[in-house]
Amino acid sequence: MTSGSRADRLLTRGRRLEFATLGWNVVGVVVLAFAAVQARSVALAGFGLDSLIEIGASTVVLWELAGVDEARQNRGLRLIGVAFVALAVYLAVQSTVVLALGTRPGHSAVGIAWTSATAVVMFLLAAGKARTGAALDNPVLVAEGRITLVDGILATAVLAGLVGNALAGWWWADPLAGYVLLVYAAREARAVLTR
């Protein structure tokens, strides 16, 4: 650990990064819900649900940075794991049904704009969390920084599906982006529930 005042500054920076992530995801849930319903997009709905889960993950990290007891933190992590399982099941069923029925999602300019911005913001936040977590020697903040990095990658995958659908008429790109989210959700569920 570092000296007192430097450690306090780093903890403050870590909390600010988490609050920024939390705020972005709270707004994102609303924006993505609107865009998903408007475009009938599995990928946008799944990404919105993932944002909801990320709100829980940021809350757990804020608890940890505040020194909340470990039992409460572990309960929060288990709830996040169960939420990832539910997300994986939803995406598996929904993406398969959409592909099987050939349901074509509409275009979503709002979804494209939001996922573009989200990718940039999440990559920046992930870099800040990685640096701050390493300086604090805090594995929870470092791990959540990796989740934020993956969130940026997922935003990029969803964006690719949305753009493919909008520009080339690749309607199947939307449920395929849902499968990318499914793989991520299953991996995160396993990581959280088997710790």
N, C-alpha and C positions, 0 to 999 in steps of 0.2 A: 504494500500500500504506500501511497505517497504522503508527503507532509500534510498537516491539518488543513491549512487554507487552500492549498492546491486540490486536495481531496474534496473539500467542500465545493469548490468551483466546478470540479469534474462531476460531482453528484448533481449539482444544479443544472449543468449542461445535459447530463443524462436524462434528468426529469423533463427538461424542455424538449428534448428530442422525442421522448415518449408522449408528451402532451401534444406535440405537433402531429405525430403519427395518429394518436387518438382522435384529434380534431379532424384531420383529413379523412379518416375512415368513417367518422360519424356523418360528415357531409356526404361522403361517398355512398353510404348505404341509401340515403334518400335519392341522390342523383341516379344511382344504378337501378334502384327499384323502379323509378319513373321510366328510365330508358329501356329496361328489360320488358316492362309491361307494354310500352309503346311499340317496341320492335318484335315482341314475342321471342326474345333471345335467351336461349339456355345459358350461353357463355356469360352474358351480362348478369343474369340472375345468380349464377354460380359465383361470379366475382363479387357480387353484392353480398351474398351469404359469407364468402370468405372475408370480406371487409368487416362484417359483424363479428366473426370469430377473432379477427385481428384486434378488435376493440377489447375483447376479453384478454388477449395475450398482452396488450399494452398495460391493461389494468393489473395483471399479475406482476409485470416488471415494476410498475410503480409501487405496488405493495412491497416487493423485494427491496427496492431502493429506499423505502421508508422504514425498513426493518420489521415488517409484519411477521408474525410467527410462521414457522415453516409448515405447520399442519394446515393453516388456512391457505397458504400458497399452494400446497399440494392438492387441496380440494379444487382450487381454481384451475390448476393444470389438468386435473382429471376431467373437469367440465369442458375445458377446451378440447381435450382428446375426444370426448363423446360428441362434441359439436362437429369435429372434423369427420368422424364416422358418419354422422347424419348427412353432412355435406357430400361425402363420397357416394353414399347410397342414392341421394337425390340426383346427383349428376349422372350416375350410371343409368338409372331408370330413365330420366328425362332425355339424356343424349341419345340413348338407344331408341326410345319411342320416336323422337324427332327424325332420326335417320331412317327407321323402319317405315314410318308413315310418309316421309318426304316432306314434312312440314317446313315451309320456307319462311325464315324470319325476315322481318322488314329491315330497312336500313335505319341506322341510328347515328345521326350527326352528334347528338349529345353523348352517346356512348363512346364514339371515336374520340371526341375532344377530351372527355373525362379520363379514358384509359391512357391516352397520350400524356396528359398532365400527370397522372398517377405514376406512370413509369418513371418519369423524370424525378418527381418528388421522392418516390420510394428509393431510387438509387442514391440520391443525395442523403436522405435520412439514414440509409444503411451504412454509408461510408462514415457518417458522423458517429453512429452507434458503435461501429467497429473500433474506431480510434478512441472514443471515450471509454468503452468497455475494457479495451486493452490497457489504457492508462490507469484505470481504476482496479485492474485485475479482477473484473467482475464477470464471471462466466455467463450469468443470466442475461446481462445487457449485450454481451457479445453474441450469445445464441439468438436473442430476439433481433439483433441486427441482421443475422443470417436470414431469419424469417422475413424481415423487411426487404432484403435483397431478393428473395424468392418472390415476394409480392410484386416487386418491380418486373421480374421476369414473367410472372403470370399476367401482369397488365400488358406486357408486350405481346404475349401469346394471344390473349383475348383481342387485342388491337389488330393483330394479323388476321384473325378470323373475321372481325367486323369489316376490315378494309377489303379482304378477299371477297366477302359477300357483296359489299357496296359497289366495288369497282369491276369485278369480274363475274358477278352472279354466282359465286361459289357458295350456295346456300348451305352445303355440307360443312363448310369451314367453321360455322358457329358451333354445331355440336362437337366437332373435333376439338375445338378450343375447350369445350366442356370436358372432354376426356383428359386433356392436359391438366385441367384443374382437379379432376378426379384422381389422377396419379399423385399429384401434390397432396391432396387432402388425405389420401390413404397413407402416404409416407409420414405425414405429420402426425396423424392419429396413432400410428404404430410407435413413433418416436416418443410421443408424450405418454402414452398408456403403458409402455414397457420400461419406463425409467425407474 
